Amino acid sequence: MKKNILELCLSPDLGGLELCALDYFNYFKTQTSAYLCVAPDKKLDKNSENENKFRLQRSKFFPFLPALKLAGFIDEKEIDIVHFHWTRDITTVVLAKLISKKNPKIMQSRHMTMTRFKDDFYHKWLYKNIWMIHAVTKQVKEQLVKFIPENIRPRIEMIYLGINEPIVDKQKCEQLYKKYALKDQFVVGIVGRIEEGKGQYLIIEAIAKLKEKKIKALIIGSSMSEEYLLELKEKLRDLGLEDNIVFTGFTKSVNEHIQLCDVTVLATPKETFGLVIIESMVNKIPVIATNNGGPLEIIDDGIDGFLFDRTSDDLVKKIELLYNDKELRTRLAHFGYQKVKTKFNKRKQMKSLYELLD
């Protein structure tokens, strides 16, 4: 039996979580009737088509108002399942379910870790109105079981996120290669929003220690704080690294940028999953990632990638290993690619989640 599904994400950003919501909408609409609910004029709104799209302004202090509007849309389109991703949307979604005549099932994809017990009255009310939680890693599933009381705990299913084989514009790669004046250097890349938690400063510290080698770094992504970006650029000047590190800014050509790299780094202290890891793997580029959280479920250290302890000294060691050993780079890239094709295939993962909706 086909379902009417509403994919909802009112986040103002455009990172892995938001793109995941868009990916699920695009997949679900090939299987059934699907709608997308986004915040007006935010990044997700601007990066999605208008087909079957509903815009809803989130209200932090008065969630009843957007919930009332959402309930009207749910009843109008006879929505059977509301699937949301951003934890801050939970109150609006639950209120809308209770207001609506349709009373749809609620499914949450949990992309963030859970670190405290949800046994207060407010959270008990929320979780008893959620039908199912999709955990994106085994660790997240374990946390959900631990912190949500059994008597109000929704059904919990673990399905990893996935990635599709990219279509890479080789001509674009050549243009970017010239633009960044890469020449014959070894290229280290880091992909993601520029903010302290993403660890771009570790790349700068590592490159400073490797200054005598022919290494260049690409810091790929937009800045969340102009002040922090200026701090990083000042650090470059102090270390004399202006010619060794490039800030590319925001780009939609993520795969083309990854293909410029000899290795990419994920330096977040505790990434829940690590979408950029499998993005690099599917592009056959080896990865160095923090030995915590999601990367532990993706990378077999030394086989299909490297894990590091989030110090610049350890990062330097791992970069040097790859810098000095082309065969090692090729081997890690090969096994990383094979793992993505079997374990993190996006279409298979989405199909698995869709099959749970029956």
C-alpha positions in Angstrom: 0.0 0.0 0.0 1.4 3.4 -1.0 1.9 6.1 1.6 1.8 9.8 1.5 5.1 10.9 3.0 6.1 14.4 4.2 9.9 14.9 4.4 10.4 17.8 6.8 13.5 19.8 7.7 13.3 23.5 8.9 17.0 23.9 9.5 18.6 27.1 8.0 21.8 25.3 7.1 22.8 23.1 4.1 25.0 20.3 5.6 24.8 16.5 5.6 21.7 16.4 7.6 19.8 18.8 5.4 21.0 17.2 2.2 19.9 13.8 3.6 16.3 15.1 4.0 16.4 16.3 0.3 17.8 12.9 -0.8 15.1 11.0 1.0 12.4 13.2 -0.6 13.9 12.6 -4.0 13.9 8.9 -3.4 10.5 8.6 -1.8 8.8 10.5 -4.6 10.0 7.7 -7.0 8.2 5.2 -4.9 5.0 6.9 -3.6 3.4 10.4 -3.1 6.0 12.5 -1.3 6.2 16.2 -0.2 9.0 18.4 1.1 8.6 20.9 4.0 11.3 23.5 4.4 11.8 26.9 6.0 11.2 29.8 3.5 14.3 31.4 1.8 16.7 29.2 3.7 19.5 27.2 2.0 17.5 24.0 1.7 14.6 26.0 0.1 17.0 27.6 -2.4 18.6 24.3 -3.3 15.4 22.3 -3.9 12.8 22.4 -6.7 9.3 23.8 -6.1 7.6 20.5 -7.0 5.5 19.3 -4.0 7.2 21.7 -1.7 5.6 23.3 1.4 7.3 26.3 3.1 6.9 26.6 6.9 8.4 29.3 9.1 9.7 27.8 12.3 9.0 29.5 15.6 11.2 28.8 18.6 9.0 30.3 21.2 5.5 29.8 19.7 5.7 26.4 18.0 1.9 26.1 18.1 1.5 28.5 15.2 3.6 26.6 12.7 2.2 23.4 14.0 -1.3 24.6 13.3 -0.3 25.4 9.7 1.5 22.1 9.3 -1.5 20.2 10.6 -3.6 21.9 7.9 -1.2 20.7 5.2 -1.1 17.2 6.7 -4.9 17.0 6.5 -5.1 18.6 3.0 -2.6 16.1 1.5 -3.7 13.2 3.7 -0.1 12.6 5.0 0.4 9.2 6.5 4.0 9.6 7.7 6.0 12.7 8.7 9.7 12.1 8.5 11.9 14.7 10.1 15.7 15.0 10.7 16.5 18.2 12.7 15.9 17.6 16.4 14.7 21.2 16.9 11.7 20.4 14.7 10.4 17.7 17.1 7.9 19.9 19.1 6.4 21.4 15.9 6.0 18.0 14.4 4.4 16.3 17.4 2.0 19.2 18.0 1.0 19.1 14.3 0.3 15.3 14.6 -2.0 15.9 17.6 -3.8 18.8 16.1 -4.4 17.2 12.7 -7.4 15.0 12.0 -5.2 12.6 10.0 -2.9 11.9 13.0 0.0 10.7 10.9 2.9 8.4 12.1 6.1 10.3 13.0 9.5 9.0 12.0 12.7 10.7 13.0 16.2 10.1 11.5 18.5 10.7 14.4 21.8 12.2 13.0 23.2 13.5 16.3 24.3 11.7 19.5 22.1 11.5 22.6 23.9 12.1 25.8 21.3 12.4 28.6 18.2 10.7 29.9 14.9 11.7 28.4 12.8 10.8 31.4 11.2 14.2 32.2 7.6 14.9 31.5 8.2 17.0 28.4 10.4 14.3 26.6 8.1 11.5 27.7 5.2 13.4 26.0 7.3 13.9 22.8 8.6 10.3 22.5 5.4 8.6 23.1 4.0 10.4 20.1 6.9 9.2 17.8 6.4 5.9 15.9 9.9 5.1 14.8 13.5 6.5 15.1 16.0 5.8 12.4 19.5 5.7 14.0 22.3 6.5 11.5 24.9 4.4 13.4 25.0 1.5 15.9 26.4 4.0 18.5 23.3 6.2 18.1 21.0 3.3 18.4 22.7 2.2 21.6 22.3 5.7 23.0 18.6 5.8 22.1 18.0 2.5 23.9 20.0 3.7 26.9 18.5 7.2 27.3 14.8 6.9 26.3 12.8 5.0 28.9 11.5 1.6 27.6 7.8 2.4 28.3 7.8 5.4 25.9 10.6 4.4 23.6 9.7 4.4 19.9 10.6 1.6 17.6 14.3 2.0 16.8 16.0 0.9 13.5 19.6 1.3 12.5 20.4 1.9 8.8 23.6 3.6 7.8 23.6 6.6 5.5 24.8 6.1 2.0 26.4 7.6 -1.1 25.9 7.2 -4.8 28.6 6.9 -7.4 29.4 10.5 -8.4 29.4 11.8 -12.0 32.6 13.9 -12.0 33.2 16.7 -14.4 36.8 16.1 -15.4 37.1 19.4 -17.3 36.0 21.1 -14.1 38.7 19.3 -12.2 41.3 20.6 -14.6 40.0 24.1 -14.3 40.2 23.9 -10.5 43.7 22.4 -10.6 44.9 25.4 -12.5 42.8 27.9 -10.4 44.5 26.6 -7.2 47.9 26.4 -8.8 48.4 22.8 -7.5 51.2 21.9 -10.0 52.9 18.7 -8.7 52.1 19.1 -5.0 50.7 16.5 -2.6 47.2 17.8 -1.8 45.5 17.5 1.6 41.8 18.4 1.7 39.3 19.1 4.4 35.6 19.4 3.5 32.9 21.1 5.6 31.7 24.2 7.2 34.5 26.4 8.5 34.1 26.4 12.3 36.3 25.5 15.2 34.6 22.2 15.8 35.4 21.0 12.3 39.2 21.2 13.1 40.5 23.2 10.1 43.2 24.6 12.5 44.6 21.1 12.8 45.3 21.1 9.1 47.1 24.4 9.4 49.2 23.2 12.3 50.1 19.9 10.4 51.0 21.7 7.2 53.2 24.1 9.2 55.1 21.0 10.5 55.4 19.7 6.9 56.3 23.0 5.4 59.6 21.7 3.8 57.6 19.1 1.8 55.7 19.8 -1.4 52.3 19.8 0.2 49.3 22.0 -0.3 46.0 22.0 1.6 42.5 22.8 0.4 40.1 24.0 3.0 36.8 23.4 1.2 33.6 25.0 2.6 31.9 28.2 3.7 32.6 30.0 6.9 30.0 30.1 9.7 31.9 32.9 11.4 33.8 35.7 9.7 35.7 36.3 12.9 36.9 32.7 13.0 37.9 32.7 9.3 40.0 35.8 9.9 41.7 34.1 12.9 42.6 31.2 10.6 44.0 33.5 7.9 46.0 35.4 10.5 47.4 32.1 11.7 48.5 31.4 8.1 50.3 34.7 7.9 52.0 34.2 11.2 53.2 30.8 10.0 54.1 31.9 6.5 51.7 29.5 4.9 49.7 31.8 2.6 51.0 29.9 -0.5 50.5 26.4 1.1 46.8 26.6 2.0 43.8 27.6 -0.1 40.3 28.6 1.2 38.0 27.6 -1.6 34.8 28.9 -0.1 31.4 27.3 -0.6 31.1 25.0 -3.6 28.6 22.7 -5.2 31.4 20.9 -7.0 32.4 18.8 -3.9 33.3 15.7 -5.8 35.5 17.7 -8.2 37.3 19.3 -5.3 37.8 15.9 -3.5 39.3 14.5 -6.8 42.0 17.2 -6.5 43.2 15.7 -3.2 45.7 12.9 -2.5 44.1 12.5 1.0 41.1 14.1 2.8 40.8 14.7 6.6 37.9 14.6 8.9 39.0 16.3 12.1 35.7 16.8 14.0 36.1 15.7 17.7 33.1 13.4 17.6 31.3 13.1 14.3 28.1 11.1 14.6 28.5 9.5 11.1 30.9 11.2 8.8 29.4 11.6 5.4 32.5 13.3 4.0 34.4 10.0 4.7 32.3 8.0 2.4 32.2 10.9 -0.1 36.0 10.6 -0.3 35.9 6.8 -0.4 33.5 6.7 -3.4 35.9 9.1 -5.2 38.8 6.7 -4.5 40.6 9.1 -2.3 42.1 7.8 1.0 40.8 9.3 4.3 42.3 10.2 7.7 39.5 10.6 10.3 39.2 11.2 14.0 39.2 7.9 16.0 35.9 8.6 17.7 32.2 8.3 16.9 31.0 7.4 13.4 34.4 7.0 11.8 35.0 4.0 14.0 32.0 2.3 12.2 33.2 3.2 8.7 37.0 2.9 8.7 39.1 -0.2 9.4 42.3 1.5 10.5 45.2 0.8 8.1 43.0 -1.2 5.7 40.6 1.3 4.0 41.6 4.5 5.8 43.5 5.9 8.7 42.2 7.0 12.2 44.1 9.6 14.2 44.0 10.9 17.8 43.1 14.5 16.8 46.5 15.9 17.5 48.5 17.7 14.8 51.5 15.4 15.5 49.5 12.2 14.8 48.0 13.9 11.8 51.4 14.7 10.5 52.5 11.1 10.9 49.6 9.8 8.9 50.0 12.4 6.1 53.7 11.6 5.9 52.9 7.8 5.5 50.7 8.6 2.5 53.0 11.2 1.1 55.9 8.8 1.0 54.0 5.7 -0.2 51.9 5.9 -3.4 51.2 2.2 -3.2 49.7 2.6 0.3 47.5 5.5 -1.0 46.3 3.3 -3.9 45.5 0.3 -1.5 43.5 2.4 1.0 41.6 4.1 -1.8 40.8 0.7 -3.4 39.5 -0.9 -0.2 37.6 2.3 0.8 35.8 2.3 -2.6 34.9 -1.4 -2.3 33.5 -0.8 1.2 31.3 2.1 0.1 29.9 0.0 -2.8 28.9 -2.8 -0.5 28.1 -1.2 2.9 27.2 2.4 2.1 25.2 2.2 -1.1 22.7 5.1 -0.9 19.9 3.5 -3.0 20.1 0.3 -1.0 20.0 2.2 2.3 17.0 4.3 1.3 15.2 1.2 -0.1 15.7 -0.5 3.3 14.3 2.5 5.2 11.3 2.8 2.8 10.5 -0.9 3.3 10.2 -0.3 7.1 7.3 2.1 6.4 4.8 -0.6 5.6 
